[in-house]
Amino acid sequence: MAMRRTRIQDYTKIEEAKDLDSVVNDKRKRKRATKKKATRRNRRYQNNLLNHLTKNIDEEYKD
């Protein structure tokens, strides 16, 4: 399977909190200058997915 970046649509794959780590995939992690920068990038991906997840859960319950 080819590696790809985490996409915003991947929030649908999150059912439990532990799923977040498996969904977030930084395909350039070996090319980052330091481990700290890779960790920071993954945290940004995680926050982005969580924001979309909470936004769509709220919209789902409003209907």
N, C-alpha and C positions, 0 to 999 in steps of 0.2 A: 504494500500500500504506500502510495506516495505521501510524503509529509506535506501538510498545508497549514497555513495560518489559521488561528482561531477566528471564526466568523461570528458576527452578531447573531445570526440565526441559530447558532449552536446552543443558545440558552434553552431551547426546547428539549435538549438532551439532559438537562439538570433536573433530577427528581429529589436528590438528597444533597446535603452539604458536601459530602465526600466525593460526589460526582464532579464537583467543580475542578478539582485538580486533574482529573482524567480528561476533561473536556478541553482545558486550556493547553494549547500546544504551540510553543514558540519554535518554529522551524529553523530559526537562525541562532538558537542558543549556543551552539558551538562557535559561532562567529562573533559573538559579543565580546567586547574588550575585557570585561571582568564579570565574575559571577554576580556581583552586586547589581550590575546593569541588567543582567538576564532576569534576576529576581524582581527588579523594579518593573521590567516590561511585563512579566507574567502577572504581577499584581495589578497592573493597569488593565490587562485583558480580563482578569477576574472581576474587577470592579465594573468594567463595561458590561460584562455579561450579567452581573447581578442587578445593575440598573435596569437593563432591558427586561430581565425576569420579573422584577418587582413591578415595573410599569405595566407589563402585560397581565400579571396576576390581578392587579387592581382593575384593569379594564375588563377582565373576564368576570369578576364578581359584580361589576356595575350593571352588567346586562341581565 
